[in-house]
Amino acid sequence: MYNSDDAICHYDKKFNSNKLIVTIGESWTWGDSLDPQLRLQEVYGKHLSDSFKCDWLNIARKGASNFWIFYQIAELVRYGNIPYNKLLIVFCCTEAGREFSEQWSWHKYDPTQNLKSFNNFDECIHDYNAGLVRYLKTQIDKLKWIVPTVDVVISHNFCNASFWQHDIPQIEDNWVKINALHNDKHIAFNVPTIGNFKYFRKHCSDVESIIDYQEQAIELVNFLLASPLHHKKASKHPTNVSHQLWANYLHTQIIKISDK
């Protein structure tokens, strides 16, 4: 593992525990737009590891797709030497369809080649995400041969969790909603993607739903622009206060899940 300013991985052995928390995501998990000197102290993964008092591995790449995020489990399996008895893996998923901007010729599973034709846009997105989850489950099963206890939680930054239907523990409210509730605002954005509708439109004739989701995506972007908990650069990344709020919420929700 290495710790350069723009590294994909960061490893912190602060607690020297037998449990490792692994936070995996894209730019929001990486901590984009945070103070470069303080990023690794302010990002939500650091706060989460402090709350659970366990060592921490952050794996994140700016602009990454959900499949890249899930593929990192295969990388852990390939690495093999994981000196922990327990892993808590927290995914923070992003919008659907980023895979279309990435090159998958090197991998036997190309998520962009598995789209079916649909008359209903919700069914199209659900089927697409279901393929990603099936891949993830195969990698988790392999990881369990290396580490005795592997707990997995899926969360979402700005897209609605309702577009993911699976039996993996899932955080219901997304990061943007937690920020909104902090400022006493109630939002109801039901967005599966922000900028990748054109790819799904090729496989779905439900133009009315696509237009409706596009309009909600614009409303979401406007909300982020107006929110004091989001920077105004690029893709409106969370502030340091927002990272702390998200970590607090995740900690509470993970405890609830583990108590079930």
C-alpha positions as CSV (number, residue, x, y, z in Angstrom):
1,M,0.0,0.0,0.0
2,Y,1.2,3.5,-0.7
3,N,0.2,7.0,0.4
4,S,1.0,9.5,-2.3
5,D,-1.2,12.6,-2.7
6,D,-3.3,11.0,-5.5
7,A,-3.0,7.3,-4.5
8,I,-5.9,4.9,-4.9
9,C,-5.1,3.1,-1.6
10,H,-4.4,4.3,1.9
11,Y,-3.7,2.0,4.8
12,D,-3.8,3.1,8.4
13,K,-2.7,0.7,11.2
14,K,-3.5,3.1,14.0
15,F,-5.3,0.7,16.3
16,N,-3.3,-2.5,15.5
17,S,-6.5,-4.4,15.8
18,N,-7.6,-7.8,14.5
19,K,-10.4,-6.1,12.4
20,L,-9.9,-4.1,9.3
21,I,-12.5,-1.7,7.9
22,V,-12.3,-1.3,4.1
23,T,-14.0,1.7,2.6
24,I,-14.4,1.5,-1.2
25,G,-15.7,4.0,-3.6
26,E,-15.0,6.8,-6.1
27,S,-14.1,10.5,-5.6
28,W,-16.5,11.0,-2.6
29,T,-14.8,8.2,-0.8
30,W,-11.4,9.4,-1.9
31,G,-12.1,12.8,-0.4
32,D,-12.0,15.0,-3.5
33,S,-12.1,18.8,-2.8
34,L,-11.0,18.4,0.8
35,D,-7.9,20.2,2.0
36,P,-5.1,18.2,0.5
37,Q,-3.1,18.5,3.7
38,L,-6.0,17.2,5.8
39,R,-7.8,14.9,3.4
40,L,-6.9,11.6,5.1
41,Q,-7.9,13.0,8.5
42,E,-11.2,14.3,7.3
43,V,-12.5,11.7,4.9
44,Y,-15.4,9.6,6.2
45,G,-13.5,6.3,6.2
46,K,-11.1,7.7,8.7
47,H,-13.9,8.8,11.0
48,L,-15.6,5.4,10.6
49,S,-12.4,3.6,11.6
50,D,-12.0,5.8,14.6
51,S,-15.6,5.1,15.6
52,F,-15.1,1.3,15.4
53,K,-11.6,1.5,16.7
54,C,-10.2,-0.7,14.0
55,D,-7.5,-0.4,11.3
56,W,-8.5,1.1,8.0
57,L,-7.9,0.6,4.3
58,N,-9.4,3.2,1.9
59,I,-9.6,2.2,-1.8
60,A,-11.0,4.9,-4.1
61,R,-10.5,6.3,-7.5
62,K,-11.9,9.6,-8.9
63,G,-14.6,8.9,-11.5
64,A,-14.7,5.2,-10.9
65,S,-17.7,3.1,-11.8
66,N,-19.6,0.7,-9.6
67,F,-18.1,-2.3,-11.3
68,W,-14.6,-0.9,-10.6
69,I,-15.6,-0.4,-7.0
70,F,-16.8,-4.0,-6.8
71,Y,-13.8,-5.3,-8.6
72,Q,-11.6,-4.2,-5.8
73,I,-12.7,-7.3,-3.8
74,A,-11.1,-9.4,-6.6
75,E,-7.9,-7.3,-6.1
76,L,-8.0,-8.2,-2.3
77,V,-8.4,-11.9,-3.2
78,R,-5.5,-11.6,-5.6
79,Y,-3.4,-9.9,-2.9
80,G,-4.1,-12.9,-0.7
81,N,-2.1,-11.9,2.4
82,I,-4.6,-10.2,4.6
83,P,-3.5,-10.3,8.3
84,Y,-6.9,-9.8,9.9
85,N,-9.5,-12.1,11.3
86,K,-12.4,-9.8,10.5
87,L,-13.2,-7.5,7.6
88,L,-15.9,-4.9,7.4
89,I,-16.3,-3.7,3.8
90,V,-18.3,-0.6,3.2
91,F,-19.0,0.2,-0.4
92,C,-20.2,3.7,-1.4
93,C,-21.7,3.3,-4.8
94,T,-22.1,6.0,-7.5
95,E,-24.3,6.5,-10.5
96,A,-25.2,3.7,-12.9
97,G,-23.5,3.6,-16.3
98,R,-20.0,4.9,-15.6
99,E,-18.7,1.6,-16.9
100,F,-19.5,2.8,-20.4
101,S,-16.6,5.3,-20.1
102,E,-14.1,2.7,-19.0
103,Q,-12.2,0.0,-20.9
104,W,-13.1,-3.6,-20.0
105,S,-11.4,-5.5,-22.8
106,W,-8.9,-6.7,-20.2
107,H,-11.6,-8.4,-18.1
108,K,-13.7,-11.5,-18.9
109,Y,-16.8,-9.8,-17.5
110,D,-17.7,-6.7,-19.5
111,P,-20.7,-5.0,-17.7
112,T,-21.5,-2.9,-20.7
113,Q,-22.1,-6.0,-22.9
114,N,-24.9,-7.5,-20.7
115,L,-27.7,-5.0,-21.2
116,K,-31.0,-6.4,-22.4
117,S,-33.8,-4.6,-24.1
118,F,-36.5,-3.3,-21.9
119,N,-39.8,-1.3,-22.2
120,N,-39.5,-0.2,-18.6
121,F,-36.5,2.0,-17.5
122,D,-36.7,0.8,-13.8
123,E,-36.4,-2.8,-14.9
124,C,-33.5,-1.9,-17.2
125,I,-31.5,-0.3,-14.3
126,H,-32.4,-3.0,-11.8
127,D,-31.2,-5.7,-14.3
128,Y,-28.0,-3.8,-15.0
129,N,-27.2,-3.4,-11.3
130,A,-28.2,-7.0,-10.5
131,G,-25.4,-8.2,-12.9
132,L,-22.9,-6.1,-10.9
133,V,-24.1,-7.6,-7.6
134,R,-23.9,-11.1,-9.0
135,Y,-20.2,-10.5,-9.8
136,L,-19.6,-9.0,-6.4
137,K,-21.0,-12.0,-4.6
138,T,-18.7,-14.4,-6.4
139,Q,-15.7,-12.3,-5.3
140,I,-17.0,-12.1,-1.7
141,D,-17.3,-15.9,-1.6
142,K,-13.6,-16.1,-2.7
143,L,-12.5,-13.6,-0.1
144,K,-14.2,-15.7,2.7
145,W,-11.7,-18.4,2.0
146,I,-8.9,-16.0,3.0
147,V,-10.5,-14.1,5.9
148,P,-12.7,-15.9,8.5
149,T,-15.3,-13.2,8.9
150,V,-16.3,-10.8,6.1
151,D,-19.1,-8.4,6.7
152,V,-20.3,-6.3,3.7
153,V,-22.5,-3.2,3.6
154,I,-23.5,-1.2,0.5
155,S,-24.2,2.5,0.7
156,H,-24.8,5.2,-2.0
157,N,-23.7,8.8,-2.4
158,F,-26.2,10.6,-4.6
159,C,-28.2,7.9,-6.3
160,N,-31.3,6.2,-4.9
161,A,-30.8,2.8,-3.2
162,S,-34.2,1.6,-4.5
163,F,-32.5,0.8,-7.8
164,W,-30.5,-1.9,-6.1
165,Q,-32.4,-5.1,-5.2
166,H,-30.3,-7.7,-3.5
167,D,-29.9,-9.4,-0.1
168,I,-26.6,-7.7,0.9
169,P,-27.1,-5.4,3.8
170,Q,-27.8,-1.9,2.4
171,I,-27.9,1.6,3.8
172,E,-31.3,3.0,2.8
173,D,-30.7,6.7,2.8
174,N,-28.0,8.1,0.6
175,W,-25.3,10.7,1.5
176,V,-27.1,13.6,-0.1
177,K,-30.3,12.9,1.8
178,I,-28.3,12.8,5.1
179,N,-26.9,16.2,4.3
180,A,-30.3,17.6,3.5
181,L,-31.8,16.3,6.7
182,H,-29.0,18.0,8.6
183,N,-30.3,21.3,7.2
184,D,-33.9,20.4,7.9
185,K,-34.7,19.8,4.3
186,H,-36.6,16.8,2.9
187,I,-35.7,15.8,-0.6
188,A,-37.2,13.1,-2.8
189,F,-34.8,12.8,-5.7
190,N,-35.2,9.3,-7.3
191,V,-32.1,9.2,-9.5
192,P,-30.3,6.1,-10.8
193,T,-27.8,8.1,-12.8
194,I,-26.9,11.7,-13.7
195,G,-25.0,11.8,-16.9
196,N,-25.3,8.4,-18.5
197,F,-28.9,8.2,-19.7
198,K,-27.9,8.0,-23.3
199,Y,-26.3,4.6,-22.9
200,F,-29.4,3.1,-21.3
201,R,-31.7,4.8,-23.8
202,K,-30.2,2.5,-26.5
203,H,-31.7,-0.5,-24.6
204,C,-34.9,1.0,-23.3
205,S,-38.0,2.4,-25.1
206,D,-39.4,4.0,-21.9
207,V,-38.6,7.6,-23.0
208,E,-41.1,9.1,-20.6
209,S,-39.4,7.7,-17.5
210,I,-36.0,8.6,-18.8
211,I,-37.0,12.2,-19.3
212,D,-38.5,12.3,-15.8
213,Y,-35.3,11.0,-14.3
214,Q,-33.2,13.4,-16.3
215,E,-35.3,16.3,-14.8
216,Q,-34.8,14.9,-11.3
217,A,-31.0,14.7,-12.0
218,I,-31.0,18.4,-12.9
219,E,-32.8,19.2,-9.7
220,L,-30.3,17.1,-7.7
221,V,-27.4,19.0,-9.2
222,N,-29.0,22.3,-8.4
223,F,-29.6,21.2,-4.9
224,L,-25.9,20.3,-4.5
225,L,-24.9,23.7,-5.8
226,A,-27.0,25.4,-3.2
227,S,-26.0,23.1,-0.3
228,P,-23.5,24.5,2.3
229,L,-22.3,20.9,2.8
230,H,-21.0,20.6,-0.8
231,H,-18.1,22.3,-2.6
232,K,-19.0,24.1,-5.8
233,K,-16.2,22.6,-7.8
234,A,-16.5,19.8,-10.4
235,S,-19.1,17.2,-9.2
236,K,-20.1,19.1,-6.0
237,H,-18.1,16.9,-3.6
238,P,-18.9,16.9,0.2
239,T,-17.2,19.2,2.7
240,N,-15.3,18.0,5.7
241,V,-18.4,18.6,7.8
242,S,-20.4,16.4,5.4
243,H,-17.8,13.6,5.7
244,Q,-18.3,13.6,9.5
245,L,-22.1,13.5,9.2
246,W,-21.9,10.6,6.7
247,A,-19.5,8.7,9.0
248,N,-21.8,9.2,12.0
249,Y,-24.8,8.0,10.0
250,L,-23.0,4.9,8.7
251,H,-21.7,4.0,12.1
252,T,-25.2,4.0,13.5
253,Q,-26.7,2.1,10.6
254,I,-24.0,-0.5,10.6
255,I,-24.5,-1.2,14.3
256,K,-28.2,-1.6,13.7
257,I,-27.5,-4.0,10.8
258,S,-25.1,-6.1,12.9
259,D,-27.7,-6.3,15.8
260,K,-30.3,-7.9,13.6
